[in-house]
Amino acid sequence: MIERWSGRYACLLQSALRLGNEQFAGRLGIAVRTVATWHSDASVVPRREMQQLLDTAHEQAPAAARQRFALLLAKEQAAALSTPPGAQALRVAIAVVIRDSDVLLVCRRDDDAAGITWQFPAGVIKPGGKAETTTVRETLDETGVHCVVRQHLGNRLHPVTGVLCEYFLCEYLAGEASNTDAVENIDVMWVPRNSVPRFIPVDTIFPPTLAVLEEQT
């Protein structure tokens, strides 16, 4: 059990339930903007009434969802304990770039990338660097596509890699999609948004990202 819920723990519960922001807000009976606040500020501590709502949501969750939450929580706590004082845990910025009815994907060259092949453009956020800047720069470096960040979708520990990921919804500006980082990638392509689960296992897609793709379809 969680003694005191934070924005981060609430987001972990949302991820375990595999719900988008609107669905999670509906489950709790709260405003969508409150869920968005938890994603933008992981350290925020919800008021007492909200703590009780989160307790109830956790208690009433299916057993499989409670197990996923426990695993996510354990990974989160283990990562915090393994990070030396003053050091920054590995963070990755992920760009969900939308162009009309398509979304941009890259195919990694690394054969042992924890089972991940197709994914959204991504890059490591350097210590002291801004996640938004990394998102735009890495997308351009990998694909030749210029984009702009429109919304922070939230963050999570990736269920496959265990890396802390920051997700951003981005708008296409210009550029022809091409494989401009042949060292890491073998292909780059625009994919219809409703076809993304054919390239990326749906159970590994960040729920808010999946919700955005479904909303845009």
Secondary structure, DSSP 8 states (H G I E B T S, - for coil): --SS--HHHHHHHHHHHT--HHHHHHHHTS-HHHHHHHHH-TT----HHHHHHHHHHHHHS-HHHHHHHHHHHHHHHHHHHHS-TT----EEEEEEEEETTEEEEEEE--TTSTT--EE--EEE--TT--HHHHHHHHHHHHHS-EEEEEEEEEEEE-TTT--EEEEEEEEEEE-------TTTEEEEEEEEGGGHHHHS-GGGS-HHHHHHHHHH-
